Each structure stands twice: as structure tokens, then as C-alpha cells.
Amino acid sequence: MRKEKHNVSANQNFPLLQKKVAATGKLRKYTRKMLIAKLKECGAYPTCYVSRKTDFLIVGERPGKKLERAITLDVCIIPGQEFESMLAQFEQHNQDGA
């Protein structure tokens, strides 16, 4: 898998910057495709799998096996609503700073 370069300077305040992030379950505001695009835009590295290298797991409604694996591997879990709020704050901060 090819790692993409991110605009790091514009995203210094995003907590998931340069972190590997997976997701499980359904988020209210984002489809999976939109979520991946947003994570990339913010400087995170979206991943489809949970492994020892995964930094965070975003958990939406009706999560699957990824949640069990994340708990077993002691991956940091972010509830879907908390992620959406985090993303909204980040986007607001970027708009204010522009």
C-alpha cells in the first residue's frame, strides 16, 4: 500500500495527524468513502484493518469484529459522535484561521 504525503503544516492541530485510523459500524454524517477522504484531508492514514500498528478505531452504530480486535490489541477507541465533533472543531478552526 502506497503512503500518500499529507499537507502536515495545515493540520498540526488534528489529533489523528499521521496516525493509522480504522473504522467500524455506521457513522451518522459520513459514508465510508467520505470518512476515508476526510481522514486523508486531515493528515491521517485510513486503514481497512485493525492490527498492532493501528492507532485509533472510530466506532459507529452496530460495530463489527474490528471492535473486538481493537479491544484485544488495546487500540484507542473513538466513539463515532466524538469523532464527528472532533472533525467539526478541526474544520471550524481551519476556517477561522484561513
WORA-V821522 format. One record per helix or strand. SS is the DSSP state (hx for helix, st for strand). FROM is the first residue (numbers start at 1). LEN is the number of residues. If there is no record, write none. Layout:
BEGIN
SS;FROM;LEN / SS;FROM;LEN
END
This chain:
BEGIN
hx;8;4 / st;20;5 / st;26;1 / hx;32;10 / st;45;2 / st;56;4 / st;61;1 / hx;65;8 / st;76;4 / hx;80;18
END
